[in-house]
Amino acid sequence: MLSVSIVTFFLFAEAFGLYRFEVYHLWKASSKTIFLSWLLTFLFLLLFAYIINIVEDFNRPLIGMWSLFTPVLLMGWRSIGCKIQQYYFQDETVKKNVAILGANTIGSYI
């Protein structure tokens, strides 16, 4: 069930563009995307557990706590990741030079 939840969250997060560079540093946009992706993942998991008839095997208060704390932990993890990335990549010397083979008008534009 854990692997199903991880794969489902990653699919929803990718579908909503959570891993795009433009959204990565915007806290408000990424937190909304995380919450929406998690909500859809949670609903999918409930439906999946109901279909294969394993809903009764899980403790309801534990499922409630899991559904509330997981988005908070995901947002915290993303926030920590952003801070670490800003710390390590604040220096401008990290940029690298590249060579474009077959440099034509499109290559010079890049």
C-alpha positions as CSV (number, residue, x, y, z in Angstrom):
1,M,0.0,0.0,0.0
2,L,2.9,2.3,0.7
3,S,4.3,1.9,-2.8
4,V,0.9,2.6,-4.3
5,S,0.7,5.8,-2.3
6,I,4.2,7.0,-3.3
7,V,3.7,6.3,-7.0
8,T,0.2,7.9,-6.9
9,F,1.5,11.0,-5.2
10,F,4.3,11.4,-7.7
11,L,2.0,11.0,-10.6
12,F,-0.5,13.6,-9.3
13,A,2.4,15.9,-8.3
14,E,3.9,15.6,-11.8
15,A,0.5,16.1,-13.4
16,F,0.0,19.4,-11.5
17,G,3.5,20.6,-12.3
18,L,5.0,20.5,-8.8
19,Y,8.5,19.7,-10.1
20,R,8.7,22.5,-12.6
21,F,11.4,25.0,-12.0
22,E,9.0,28.0,-12.0
23,V,6.9,26.5,-9.2
24,Y,9.8,25.1,-7.1
25,H,10.8,28.3,-5.3
26,L,7.3,29.7,-4.9
27,W,6.1,28.6,-1.5
28,K,2.4,29.5,-2.0
29,A,2.1,27.7,-5.4
30,S,4.1,24.6,-4.3
31,S,2.1,24.3,-1.0
32,K,-1.2,24.4,-2.9
33,T,0.1,21.8,-5.4
34,I,1.4,19.6,-2.6
35,F,-2.0,19.8,-0.8
36,L,-4.0,19.1,-3.9
37,S,-1.8,16.2,-5.0
38,W,-2.0,14.7,-1.5
39,L,-5.8,15.1,-1.3
40,L,-6.2,13.3,-4.6
41,T,-3.8,10.6,-3.5
42,F,-5.6,10.1,-0.3
43,L,-9.0,9.9,-2.0
44,F,-7.5,7.4,-4.6
45,L,-6.1,5.3,-1.8
46,L,-9.4,5.2,0.1
47,L,-11.1,4.1,-3.1
48,F,-8.5,1.6,-3.8
49,A,-8.7,0.1,-0.3
50,Y,-12.4,0.0,-0.5
51,I,-12.3,-1.8,-3.9
52,I,-9.9,-4.5,-2.7
53,N,-11.8,-4.6,0.6
54,I,-9.0,-3.8,3.1
55,V,-10.5,-0.7,4.7
56,E,-11.5,-2.6,7.8
57,D,-7.8,-3.6,8.4
58,F,-6.7,-0.1,9.2
59,N,-7.2,1.9,12.3
60,R,-9.4,5.0,11.6
61,P,-7.8,7.4,14.0
62,L,-4.4,6.4,12.6
63,I,-5.6,7.0,9.0
64,G,-6.9,10.4,10.1
65,M,-3.7,11.5,11.7
66,W,-1.7,10.2,8.7
67,S,-3.9,12.1,6.3
68,L,-3.4,15.4,8.3
69,F,0.3,15.1,9.1
70,T,1.6,13.9,5.7
71,P,0.9,17.1,3.8
72,V,2.5,19.1,6.6
73,L,5.5,16.9,6.5
74,L,5.7,17.1,2.7
75,M,5.6,20.9,2.8
76,G,8.2,21.0,5.5
77,W,10.5,18.6,3.6
78,R,10.1,20.8,0.5
79,S,10.9,23.9,2.5
80,I,14.0,22.4,4.0
81,G,15.1,21.3,0.5
82,C,14.6,24.8,-0.9
83,K,16.7,26.3,1.9
84,I,19.5,23.8,1.4
85,Q,19.5,24.4,-2.3
86,Q,19.6,28.2,-1.8
87,Y,22.5,27.8,0.6
88,Y,24.6,25.6,-1.7
89,F,23.8,27.4,-5.0
90,Q,23.9,31.0,-3.9
91,D,27.3,31.4,-5.5
92,E,27.2,32.4,-9.1
93,T,30.3,30.4,-9.9
94,V,28.2,27.2,-10.0
95,K,27.2,28.0,-13.6
96,K,28.9,26.0,-16.2
97,N,29.9,26.7,-19.8
98,V,28.6,24.3,-22.4
99,A,29.4,23.8,-26.1
100,I,26.5,23.4,-28.5
101,L,27.3,21.0,-31.4
102,G,25.8,22.1,-34.7
103,A,25.5,25.7,-33.6
104,N,23.1,27.4,-35.9
105,T,20.5,30.1,-35.3
106,I,18.6,28.0,-32.7
107,G,21.9,27.2,-30.9
108,S,22.9,30.8,-30.8
109,Y,19.5,31.7,-29.3
110,I,20.1,29.3,-26.5
